[in-house]
Amino acid sequence: MRLDAHQYFTPEHIPEHLGPILQRNKFDGSIAIAHDVEETRRLLELTGTHDFLRGVVGCGEIEHPKLVGQLRYEVPDAEHALRLLDEEPDCRIAILRLGSPPVAGAGSDAWARAMERAAASPQVYCKASGLLSLVPQPWKADPLRPYVQYVLRLFGPRRIMFGSDWPSCLPDSIWKETLAIFTQTIGPQLVEAREELLGGTAQRFYGIADG
């Protein structure tokens, strides 16, 4: 199963827009992110009418089969992940945007050390989400490639998942470009590894059933 592991909606960018995009690009579905309890409930209702919405990451004490994650465990960087592990050693965590590496900036060593410590815990995963936000427009994959390759070496394909962060890429880039920068930065991969990165990891992490 191919899954976009990180996307959200706005009043201007709705499920009816994203569904056909995923279908054209041969993706089976997505994981939608809600930022408060009200939005969590709204997105869970939408899963009943939009089959491509395979799960919702949200907040609040809500019982629903499509509520697959809590926002608390989706963190912006490795340092947050390490602090959360201290509080809850058995929790599963997803670090967003590769931990926001300082592409072409200062602080790479600190980022690399923190990511290495986080990767040592097998329950910590990494989302390759919002990659276009890490490079200037017009984007090029070259500046980002060393960071993606480093994370790939640390976590391996079974703990990294692609996420478009759609619609944050708009209007400068389209959804397909979020996939393009990811595939260009990971480089040639075995079929099995590529399918893990493009959906298998997300399917396991969120417990998404086949079909």
Rosetta blueprint (number, residue, H / E / L):
1 M L
2 R L
3 L E
4 D E
5 A E
6 H E
7 Q E
8 Y L
9 F L
10 T L
11 P L
12 E L
13 H L
14 I L
15 P H
16 E H
17 H H
18 L H
19 G H
20 P H
21 I H
22 L H
23 Q H
24 R H
25 N L
26 K L
27 F L
28 D L
29 G E
30 S E
31 I E
32 A E
33 I E
34 A L
35 H L
36 D L
37 V H
38 E H
39 E H
40 T H
41 R H
42 R H
43 L H
44 L H
45 E H
46 L H
47 T L
48 G L
49 T L
50 H L
51 D L
52 F L
53 L E
54 R E
55 G E
56 V E
57 V E
58 G E
59 C L
60 G L
61 E L
62 I L
63 E L
64 H L
65 P L
66 K L
67 L E
68 V E
69 G E
70 Q E
71 L H
72 R H
73 Y H
74 E E
75 V E
76 P L
77 D L
78 A H
79 E H
80 H H
81 A H
82 L H
83 R H
84 L H
85 L H
86 D H
87 E H
88 E L
89 P L
90 D L
91 C L
92 R L
93 I E
94 A E
95 I E
96 L H
97 R H
98 L H
99 G H
100 S L
101 P L
102 P L
103 V L
104 A L
105 G L
106 A L
107 G L
108 S H
109 D H
110 A H
111 W H
112 A H
113 R H
114 A H
115 M H
116 E H
117 R H
118 A H
119 A H
120 A L
121 S L
122 P L
123 Q L
124 V E
125 Y E
126 C E
127 K E
128 A E
129 S E
130 G L
131 L H
132 L H
133 S H
134 L H
135 V L
136 P L
137 Q L
138 P L
139 W L
140 K L
141 A L
142 D L
143 P L
144 L L
145 R H
146 P H
147 Y H
148 V H
149 Q H
150 Y H
151 V H
152 L H
153 R H
154 L H
155 F H
156 G L
157 P H
158 R H
159 R H
160 I E
161 M E
162 F E
163 G E
164 S L
165 D L
166 W E
167 P L
168 S L
169 C L
170 L L
171 P L
172 D L
173 S L
174 I L
175 W H
176 K H
177 E H
178 T H
179 L H
180 A H
181 I H
182 F H
183 T H
184 Q H
185 T H
186 I H
187 G L
188 P L
189 Q L
190 L L
191 V H
192 E H
193 A H
194 R H
195 E H
196 E H
197 L H
198 L H
199 G H
200 G H
201 T H
202 A H
203 Q H
204 R H
205 F H
206 Y H
207 G L
208 I L
209 A L
210 D L
211 G L
